[in-house]
């Protein structure tokens, strides 16, 4: 066991964050470390009705956790890497990048419908500017509507309309069945009564039945890693969206453990850092940092280590998915960070900088909202 006592690590309080933190905890405990997870509420958790890009400056889900580390209260913090701002305090380092999960996005529908099969004008929910632009680039006819909440909340919002409609149909069928008691010619519409049907639903579906419907989504888009780590992937039908067209967010699917630069950080790195995942996410985040898009512009960056090179794909869109700058390059693995900066600068010269500047202007104009845009009761 660790002679210096228990390793205390900060985590957000959402179900997914706790599950992800548990993966890090388990990995450290497998190496005979004692670990305590400490839940810290963040600005992003508190402001539940604002879209990600409207949460102020970047790091809405990160800052409070890292502040506790910098103040010496905790030994480290566990983050979803895609939530992390690219600029960090000098005293803070990314101590470890555990092995990355699935990096791409998933389209979830109530019945397994694919993106190509969605009807014209279908409503798709996402809180991501990048996903919105990519969806509209592929299917300009879609209506992309805001969607926030934890993974289970988003899935409940998707499933609620169909489940509630079926519940109503079954309730009416039960009334008809009772009215035809003793009628041998009557054939019930359903094999099960409504109570038997309800008992056979998953907990996710039962929660969806009680949810108030504001928007009837035909589909939603989520990070596949989040869907899997939440333990809900096998309860829903989804299509894995190809990373070639739906280039993921930098660092998507990866976790990061931050700590102050020093002995503890070096220990954590030696125990659970995954070199391949670190190289790939470093290339991605370096491109993002150099472009300067943060979370205000639709930017996808995806890197894959292939022998001596890091194959890196980048897409930068305008917010409606109508204009884009897209490119791929093999970066030498030995100098991947420097090569990523050069790649980003070339993209900026090819028009990416202009698209990002336009997105920034749009975001700044949204920072002066009308009264109805202000979050209520927050």
Secondary structure as UniProt FT lines:
FT   TURN            3..4
FT   STRAND          7..11
FT   HELIX           15..29
FT   TURN            30..32
FT   STRAND          35..39
FT   HELIX           43..46
FT   TURN            48..49
FT   HELIX           52..54
FT   TURN            60..62
FT   HELIX           63..70
FT   TURN            71..72
FT   STRAND          76..80
FT   HELIX           81..83
FT   TURN            90..91
FT   STRAND          92..96
FT   STRAND          105..109
FT   TURN            115..117
FT   TURN            120..121
FT   STRAND          123..125
FT   HELIX           129..138
FT   TURN            140..141
FT   STRAND          143..145
FT   HELIX           151..179
FT   TURN            180..182
FT   TURN            184..185
FT   HELIX           194..199
FT   HELIX           203..209
FT   STRAND          219..223
FT   HELIX           224..229
FT   TURN            230..231
FT   HELIX           233..235
FT   STRAND          237..240
FT   TURN            243..245
FT   TURN            250..253
FT   STRAND          255..260
FT   TURN            261..262
FT   HELIX           263..272
FT   HELIX           275..291
FT   TURN            294..296
FT   STRAND          298..306
FT   TURN            307..308
FT   STRAND          309..317
FT   TURN            319..320
FT   STRAND          324..332
FT   HELIX           333..335
FT   HELIX           336..347
FT   HELIX           348..352
FT   HELIX           353..366
FT   HELIX           371..373
FT   TURN            376..377
//
